[in-house]
Amino acid sequence: MATLDSKIPKGPLKDKWTTYKDTINLVNPANKRNIDIIVVGTGLAGGSASATLAELGYNVKAFAYQDSPRRAHSIAAQGGINAAKNYQGDGDSFYRLFYDTVKGGDYRSREANVYRLAEVSANIIDQCVAQGVPFARDYGGLLDNRSFGGVLVSRTFYAKGQTGQQLLLGAYSAMNRQIARGKIEMFNRHEMLDVVKVDGKARGIIARNLITGELERHSAHAVVIATGGYGNVYFLSTNAMGSNATAAWKIHKKGAFFANPCYTQIHPTCIPRSGDYQSKLTLMSESLRNDGRIWVPKKMEDVMAIREGRKKPTDLSEDERDYYLERRYPAFGNLVPRDVASRAAKERCDAGYGVNATGEAVYLDFKSAIERYGREQAKLHHISNPSEKEVYDLGKGIVEAKYGNLFQMYEKIVDENPYETPMMIYPATHYTMGGVWVDYNLMTTVDGLYCIGEANFSDHGANRLGASALMQGLADGYFVLPYTIGDYLANDIRTGKIPTDTKEFDEVEKEVKDRLDFFINNKGKHSVDYYHKKLGKIMWDKVGMARNAKGLTEAMAEIKALREDFWKNVKVTGALNEMNPELEKAGRVADFLELGELFAKDALMREESCGGHFREESTELDGLQKGEAKRNDKDFAFVAAWEYKGEPADAVLHKEELEFKDIELKQRSYK
Amino acid sequence: MNLTLKIWRQKDSKSKGQMVDYKVTDISEHMSFLEMMDVLNEQLINTGEEPVAFDHDCREGICGMCSMYINGEAHGPDRGVTTCQLHMRMFNDGDTIYIEPFRAKAFPVIKDLVVDRTSFERIQQAGAFISVNTSGNTQDANAIPISKHDADEAMDAAACIGCGACVASCKNSSAMLFVGAKVSQYALLPQGKIEATDRVLNMVAQMDAEGFGNCTNTGACEIECPKGISLENIARMNREYLKASF
């Protein structure tokens, strides 16, 4: 049985990564030409890893389920990327970025990984600028920065509201250079359906060509999984529709432990659901909370009047509104971290104060910001006694300059003008902090099998601060994995090509084929989406932002029952050997139906509230923090890594105790 | 609302396709166009028919995956949006809507509304990159200041999502807006300058080899572009091309 050895290098935190790099095994450039690496997923992590490994001289085979690496969901990230450059001279340092990340993650991440992340963060910016990423500049031509929630310095680099897009296109361009050189062989519209192990080591994958439906065998000396998060287990999320857990789940079933599955970030500022047909949720940048005030009506009769269209939100006076974040958290107000803001919105809506037809929305109001900016502008323009309209117009101009693209996006979706009437927002599932367990080398519990980016668990703990996901994806791909994988591959220089006509490949291909055949031949009653939506509802109702033992136990039973029904009654149209999106979805939902149960099991085990995960039984009962989430460091300062044993309910828990030598564990307070 | 849909169905790249009529009922004006397509597909699955294959993913207008020709326009009648951002409130009860794949020789149909846009990939591989080692030994990012104006213009060009609406809208199936945007991004940045000659020559040569037509300054591409990529980028590419040719 695999044991959990995190392989954290000895020595002081500050020196670990440098010492490690100085002492690991290297592969001679001539030998790199004889070594193949498979990279599955080509977003920020997979794309940057593919490009760098090819640059180093390895033969890379990269797989994307889309028609191009440029479509990976990293492209949708808006706000920015953190880096401890201290260009602003406001006291930033590696240590501060490290500290903010560990604290923001509610002390559930691995110190050594996070410190390394902070260290390489500055390199990422240099690298991306050299690749032609058009980051925002100030009038002196230097890079501009902005601030994000949860930190006290300006360390976020950005490219308008499309930072993820530009960083991904940077990695994609680096990939294109290597594809042109023949060092990356690119497999677009291919999906990895299983991993192949030979003598306990990952040596290849079975992939399906999504255009022809053919199954293909691909071998390599090491396999890297970079397929992102599993937020779509909720059906509705901010993830792309195709984002799936299949690769990560399949390697879990082949021996890779799955860590902290219940750690899922619920983002507070999404556009609310409008009906049952809805296919996904849209995130509005967190930066809106810098100027928006969040409220619901104080009186239930006003809530009803608004829902029934008898009153408009603008009809309510200041004292008829409950600015609940400002009321509960006077120190941070509307700028509390994502988990706190999300829970508070849910609390108000659960109490019946939601302002839209579904009762799942709160207002994000820019009226006072428009007025404040308007008065300031009037002064600057020497307008004495400005009219209300003048103030509004001037203020609107400022808000438009800051958030215009977001306001426009909102108006397109909701068909309401957010300058005139407050936006409606509600929390939605966004980023998954849990994922495949990896050691300091980013290797899973299977030899030669690596996992990077959002697909692994290591850097964000129980919560993710803004602008830190892009940082981890690129850090892993550009600067960490290319070193650590060499240490492993140094032993493989004499192995030679891995053949694919072996019994190991035969067996796994047969498993994959049998599963696909089953779907096509099942001729059941219900569509794949029918099951996915049902799973999503169980997850949101019982394994969502607030959880309790009773609900979680029920959820486990309900998911198991749903899964059994799925395998009896699912209907998949079309044939095997053709492009068949329904067949693709069926396999992915089958995996979500297992992952969802493990997710609930993990949440049930974790009898504490931490990050965005509010365990109702673990609440502060008195004092200043009364009613807030209560973390339990004594019993739960560990990573929960689950070993697959057949049914998700039978998974075996392994604990990696977390050590915090350089940081004192403190209660997070935003009062 | 209740709608009649006339949709292009084509089994695979080798089969002949045809328009097929479908009816959908109770469509909410709040749905996105793709959610309306989901409703249709759920209906088809329930009656044992094969759902309509179409490309989509992020459904927030940034991945560039969704591509449909709706009532004779790429991404449909609304301006500045992708198909996933198009809402049913743009249509009326009783409407007949024509839905076809993006049409261009360089975008062969794979199935139904799904087309193959890998010609774009090959153009990018012909030079849409800066030849810098990804080792992290690059100089400090602030070592070369870039004027805000240039950085902003490079960003505007770089905002292209590679959806192909420009090609589908062009009577010549030209890819010059797409290629011009990428050439411009690098032409505007000091880091991209050294390879400018090879880049523009190679990318244009690949564009021609893929079977894209030429630009005759009609401007349909700019009007239909969901990201407002400007025709100026084509002019800049032409200038870069001329400079490189002499």
Interface residues (C-beta under 8 A of the other chain):
Chain A: S48 A51 T52 E55 Q66 D67 S68 R70 R71 A72 H73 I75 A76 K85 Y87 V120 N123 I125 D126 Q127 C128 V129 A130 Q131 G132 P134 F135 A136 R137 D138 Y139 G140 G141 L142 L143 A159 K160 Q162 Q165 Q166 L169 Y172 S173 A174 N176 R177 I179 A180 M186 N188 I211 A240 M241 G242 S274 G275 Y277 Q278 S279 K280 T282 L283 M409 K412 I413 D415 Y478 F479 S527 D529 K571 T573 G574 E578 M579 P581 E582
Chain B: K11 D12 S28 H30 M31 S32 L34 E35 D38 V39 E42 L44 I45 N46 G48 E49 E50 P51 A53 D55 H56 D57 C58 R59 E60 G61 I62 C63 G64 M65 V81 Q85 H87 R89 I110 K111 V114 D116 R117 T118 F120 E121 Q124 Q125 A126 A128 F129 I130 S131 V132 N133 T134 S135 G136 T138 Q139 D140 A141 N142 P145 I146 S147 K148 A151 D152 A154 M155 A158 A159 I161 G162 Q185 Y186 L189 Q191 G192
